[in-house]
């Protein structure tokens, strides 16, 4: 059944027989998979860092709840 079908791969908008790919093309596909994995890992780390930052801000707001608020300093012209 499906075992006799050629395995195809989509690159851009075109499909190719995967068994006809060059060694270089296979290596490039492997590199793309590694990069995709790294992007996923980095996105997860970024999400974790965002949650941690939000939690720290909430704790800081709670910690400063009893402090007296003061006026913000006036904007100063940049010094040369």
C-alpha positions in Angstrom: 0.0 0.0 0.0 1.6 3.2 1.2 4.9 1.5 1.5 5.4 1.6 -2.2 4.8 5.3 -2.5 7.9 7.5 -2.9 8.6 9.7 0.2 8.2 13.3 -0.8 9.5 16.5 0.7 8.2 20.0 0.3 10.7 22.7 -0.2 9.0 26.1 -0.7 6.1 25.5 -3.0 7.6 22.4 -4.7 7.6 18.7 -3.8 10.5 16.4 -4.5 11.2 12.7 -4.2 13.2 12.5 -1.0 15.3 9.6 -2.3 16.7 11.8 -5.0 18.1 14.5 -2.6 21.8 15.1 -2.7 23.9 14.5 0.5 24.3 18.3 0.7 20.5 18.7 0.6 20.0 16.1 3.3 22.6 17.8 5.5 20.9 21.1 5.0 17.6 19.6 6.0 19.2 18.3 9.1 20.6 21.7 9.9 17.2 23.2 9.4 15.7 20.7 11.9 18.4 21.6 14.4 17.7 25.4 14.0 14.0 24.8 14.3 14.6 22.9 17.6 16.8 25.7 18.8 14.2 28.3 17.9 11.6 26.3 19.9 13.9 26.1 22.9 14.7 29.8 22.8 10.9 30.7 22.5 10.3 28.5 25.6 13.1 30.2 27.5 11.7 33.6 26.5 8.2 32.7 27.7 9.6 31.4 31.0 11.7 34.6 31.4 8.6 36.8 30.7 6.5 34.9 33.3 9.4 35.3 35.8 9.7 39.0 35.1 5.9 39.5 35.5 6.1 37.7 38.8 9.0 39.8 40.0 7.2 43.0 39.0 4.1 41.9 41.0 6.2 41.2 44.0 7.9 44.6 43.7 4.6 46.4 43.5 3.4 44.5 46.6 6.7 45.3 48.4 6.4 49.0 47.6 2.7 49.3 48.4 3.3 51.1 51.7 5.8 53.6 50.4 4.9 57.2 49.9 4.9 58.1 46.2 7.0 61.1 45.1 6.9 63.2 42.0 8.8 62.0 39.0 12.0 64.0 38.3 11.8 66.5 35.6 13.2 65.5 32.2 16.8 66.7 31.8 18.4 67.7 28.5 21.0 65.3 27.4 24.5 66.3 28.3 27.3 66.4 25.7 
